[in-house]
């Protein structure tokens, strides 16, 4: 995998999940990410699984941004960087003296990305919130319901992750524009707005696309003999035909697109048929028949699956086994480096007036 962002330096002031996930994606593309942490560290360090997942291959610098020395050190790092990412509430970075307009004086072509729940200026922008709130407000949570119509709380923090993807996408786009125009950019990423884009086709279909919502026999989840599950997605008739013929049940062919109800005898028979074998057997069978049948894997199984391993290698998960930075591990080295760069710039600076410059 070509490290497409090699040579790009990112200063990351974000904590917890959305911002670190966004910058982790950029690390995987080859960028250098300097994680700026407060003296007590990113609170996510107390949630080791999350911290380890989204801070691989980064460098950690500890700065107290509320102190003049911390702010000055941050500006030195920013002056030699391409991208700044932050996820504080709107206005916090301005109060710290590190807002976009303030930073532009130090680095005019910086790509500055702010990630918040509701954006910088929306009617709810000042309110506290978390992933469950964004999923609720976007309408996404309404699509996860049990058989009684009650919303089900997903274990996956979808809004945080989708927002991180949206942020990394916007950063890469801004860097591309900068290559052409030389101009930096300010990116206002709303986690609610990012995940709400998933709902575009629901505007006129409040319950989604009916035949993709566990309502038809050929596109559903089935239980196996060992209390596991498989997903059958034989949406096109040719795959349903292949499924039925290899199952030795051509009498099921007519049931294509029939409902997943107890009144449908074919649905009940298909359920019993899947209950006749274990998950591993169905995984082999699905690979041989090629009818859009796959196992529902648990998290610990995902990383061992040959297709997933292949895909992650293909997309360039370059930091999968990378070092997890200790708190402040790179502070001294990076601040000394930025001071050296500043001195070099001052030595090369030409001041026609002959007076001392900003250096």
ABEGO torsion letter per residue (X at the ends): XBBAABGBBBBBABBEAAAAAAAAAAAAAGBBBBBBBBAAEBAAAABAAAAAAAABGBBBBBBBAABAAAAAAAAAAAAABABBBBABBBGAAAAAGABAAAAAAABAABBBBBBBAAEAABAAAABBBBAAAAAAAAGAAAABBBAAGBBBBBABBAAAAAAAAAAAAAAAAAAAAAAAAGBBBBBBBBAAAAAAAAAAAAAABAAEBAAAAGABAABBBBBBAAGBBBBBABABAAAAAAAAAAAGBAAAAAABGBBBBAABAAAAAAAAAAAABBAAAAAAAAAAAGAGBBBBBBAAAAAABAAAAAAAAAAGBAAAABBBBBBGAAAAAAAAAAAAAAAAAAAABBBAAGBBBAX
